[in-house]
Amino acid sequence: MQNFELTILGCSSATPTSKRNPTAQLLNIAERFFLIDCGEATQIQLRKYKLKFQRINHIFISHLHGDHYLGLMGLISSMHLLGRTVELHLYCPAELQEIIEIQFKHSQSYIKFPIVYHPHKYIDNDLIFEDERVEVRTIVLNHRIPCCGFIFKEKPLLANISKETIHLFQLTVEEIIAIKAGSDLTKRSGEVIKNAELVTNIKEPRSYAYCSDTCYDERIAALVKGFNLLYHEATFLQEMEARAKETFHTTALQAGMIAKKANVKQLMIGHYSARYKDLQPLLNEAKSVFDNTILAIEGQSIVVSY
């Protein structure tokens, strides 16, 4: 089974605390390492949890509030100082290129590796990355400034065919390839053997949706229907709903409501306001609506299962 593992590097909202850093996550899908947002201290967190940041080739920045990108310059600089030559891809607001380049200019920094910018188009389900194992699409979020969430999905895996089945039907290489791709088998007699009778281990591709900063928006539920894991911000308790609405954020209760409407398998909440030293009330509130909820805790790794 290929890896599909999420590590939390930061889970605080705009103001960090002595125990919580601003938002950052590392997602490993089949040994592709995707950094999702890059708040302050992200590179320190990567070192702390023994994650090799030179293996990161794709970084996704949701929006240009500092708690989601201010760690990026330090990370890029360290990559440079440690001898990186492989290109780095940034999926981000278009304005981030200017922000980065003006800092390079005034510090007279000459980065040894190419940075390839992929500006957000702010279109739901816009395909921004794809290879033979993974595809990544955007979700347009409802925040105070333009903001994107990200959908990560496995490509469908080829089914297995047992040795016994291959021997029983005396399958050729061409037939094996076709059956793994979903075809039925037509025998010389004309009899058709359905694909489901020939293959094993057919599994639904796993999926992860990252919704960083957004006010309560039921439109999101339709875009993440049935996902394995949904991360949704939960900055405030419901008693502060007015403050959440004013700042274009979500309460823990509202995050639970989105997860329930989307019928996801598991919800993870994060982006906690610094006012909450104890996170249990946030968890309890979300679980009152959607029981299979967990907290984003720094250093925690979550394996997304089939």
C-alpha positions, 0 to 999 in steps of 0.5 A: 500500500502506498503512503498517504500520511499527513503530518501537522507542523503548525495549528495556530491561527494568526498569533502563535503561542508558546506551544502552537505555531502558525499553520503548516502541514506536510503530506506524503502521498506515494513518496511525493512530499507536499508542503501545505502553507508555510507559517513562521517556524515551519523549517524548524518544525520540519527539523524537529520532527526529522522531516527532510525538507529537501524532498519537498518539491511542491509547496501550496500557499492558500493565501497571503495572510502572514500566518500562512506564508511568512516561514517561506523565505526562511525555508527557501533560504535554507534550501539554497544554503544547503545546496539545493539545485532541484526546481521548487514549484509554488502554487500560490497567489500571483502576488507572492512572486513579487514578495519573494523576489523583492526580498531576494533583491534587497538582500542580494540573494541569488538562489541556485535553484529555479522557483516555478510559480503557479498562480491561483486562478480561483476556480473550484476544482482547477487542476493545478498538479498531476502525475501518475499517482496524484492530482491536486485541485483547488477549492475557492474559500470564502475569506477576507482576501482571496484564498484557496483550499486544496484537494489531494486525491490518489489516482485509481490503483490498478487491481490485482489478479491472483496467480490462481486466476492467471493460471485458471484462465491462461491469461496472456500479458495483454489480457492481464494488462487489460483486466487490471485496467478494468476490462472484462475477459472474452474467452475463445468460446465467446463467454464473457467473464466480468472484471469483478470476478477476475480481480481483487484488491479494488480500493477507492482512491484516498482523498484529503481536503484542506480548507484553511481560512474561510467563513461558514460556507455550505458550498464547500460540503459539495466539493468534498463529498465523501472524502477520507479526511477533511481539515477545516479551520475552527478558529472559535467556539460557537459562542464567538460566532459573531467574531467568526463572521466578522473575521471570515472564520469558522467556529468548531460547531460550524466545521462539524456541520460542514463535515456532516453535510459532506459525509466525510469519513473523518474531520480534523479541526485546527487554526485555533485562536490563541485565546484557547489554551485548552482545545478540548472544548473546541473538539467537544463542540465539533464532535457534538455535530460530527463524532469522528472529529480529531484535533490537529496537534503539532507533530501528529501524523495521520495515516489516511486509510482506505 
